[in-house]
């Protein structure tokens, strides 16, 4: 089974069949992801395991993630980040806005969630390297399970709250080119 990452294409990928078990994550992919891409608000990549069976079928989506730009305030950073290091104005971050794995691939040996996260972090690092702007990747976990998942990869809680949980932060320095594979 070969995993391929592709930019979301509504003419190629079957968004309507995707179901990760979380209605907001499903809804974003089905109704908003392409519109946000067209508007330049965010970019969404899909993980594809199997091509469509015939020319008229859409390719099933095994998982997806969305990256966008955002800002955080210095006082929202995790306690281990020295606040005096950063200016008082809003700080640029790359937001991992959405990440979902179709239910049929959750908990399998494929470890699709991990593959999606690593690909998202790799792309975030490339954005950072190209633009030289940004201090971290930030994510807002929707569930306790997703909170634990991100923390396992080094994300730290911020003071910024999102629903019943805190937003999570991973410094772009921790995913720098030489250490990316070793630390993650």
N, C-alpha and C positions, 0 to 999 in steps of 0.2 A: 504494500500500500504506500503510494507516494503522495506526500503532502505538498500542495502548491498554494502559494499565496498570490492572490490577484486583486487588483482594484475592483471594487463592486461595479458590476455592469448589469443594469436591469434587463438588458436584452440577452444576457448570457446566464445569469445566476437566478436560481429559484428562491427568491426571498420569502414567498408566501408559505412554503413548506417548512421553513425554519422554525423550530420550537426548542428553546433552551429551558423552558419551565418558568421563566420570569417574564410576565406580560410587558413591563416597560422595555426590556431588552429586545423582545420580539417586535414590539410596536415600532421602536426606533428603526430597526433594520427594514421593516416592511413599508413604513410610511415616510420616514424622514431622512434616512442616510443619503440617498441619492440626491434629494433636494439640497441638503447641506453641502454635498460635494459640488453640485452645480453652482451654488452661491459662494463657494470658496471658504465656507465656515469650518469644514473638517474634511478629513479623508478617511474612507472606510476600506479595509482590506478583508477579503474573505478567504477562508481556508477551504480548499477543494480537494477531496480525496479521490473522487471518481468522476470522469467526464460524463456528460449526458449520453444516454444510450443511443439516441438518433439525432439527426440534424434539427428536428423541430422541438426537441425537449430542452428545458433549461437545466443547467448543471446544479446538483444539490449543494447546499452550503453546509459544511460540517461545523464551522465556527466563524466568528468575525471579531474584529476590533476596530475602533475608531479613535483617531488622534486629532486633537485640536490645540490651539494656543489658548492660554489663560494667564491670569495673574494672581498672585497671593500677596498678602501684606507680611512684612517682616515679623510682626508679632503672632502670625499664624503658623510659623515654622515649628518643627519639632523642638523639644527642649534641648536636645543634643547639638543643635545647629547654633553656632555663635551669632547672635543677632547683630552685634556691632560690625560684623563682616559685611553686611548688606546695607544699602541705603534705605531710607525711610519710605521712599515712594514704592508703588506696586512693582513686584518682581515677576519677570516673565517665566512661565513654566510651560511644559508640554503636558496636556491633560490626556490621560487615557480615559476617554469619555465613556466608552462602551467596550465590553468584552463578553462574548457569549459562546457557549459550546452547545450544539444541538444535543438533545437528550440521548439520542442513540449512541453518541460518542462519549458521554460523560462516564468517568470512572473506568475507562478501558485502558488497555496497555498502550494505546496510541499517545496517551498523556497530551491530548490536544490543547487543554487549557494552558499547560506549561509551554507548549510550542507557540501558541498565540501570544502569550505574554513575552516570551523571548524575542519573537519577531517584532512585536510592538516596541520593546525596549531598543532593539537594534535600529529600527526606523527612527525612534526618538533621538537616539544618539547621532544618527546621520543628519537629522534636522539641526541638532545642536552644533555639530561639527561644521555644517555648511553655513549656518547663520551666525554662529558664535554668540548666540543670545539664548538665555535660559539657564535656570539653576537646577531644575529637577523635573521629574515626572510625577504628576499628582493624579490620584484616583479616588473616587468616592464609592466605596463598596456598598452594595445594596443589601447584602445579607451577612450574617455572622460567618458563614462558610467562606464567602468571598473575601471578607476581612482577614480571616486566618490564612487563606491562600496567598494574598499579597504580602502579608507580614512574613510568610515563609521565605519570600524572595528579597527580604531586606527593607521593605517599605516600613516607615515609621509613622506613628500617629501625629497629626498636627493638632493645633488648638482649634482649628476650623471644624465646625460640626456640619455634617450632612445627614439630615434625618436623625435617626437614633444612633448614628455612628460618627466617628471622626474621619475626615479626609486623611489620606495616607500620602507620604512623601518619600521619594527615592532620589537622592542627589544624582545628577548626571555624571558627576565625578566617579561615582561607584559603578557606572556602566561604561566607563571610558574604554577605548579600544583594547589596550593591553590586558585589562582586568575583567572585561565583560564576561567571558566564558568561565573564568576561574571563580568569580564571586557569585554568579547566578546559577 
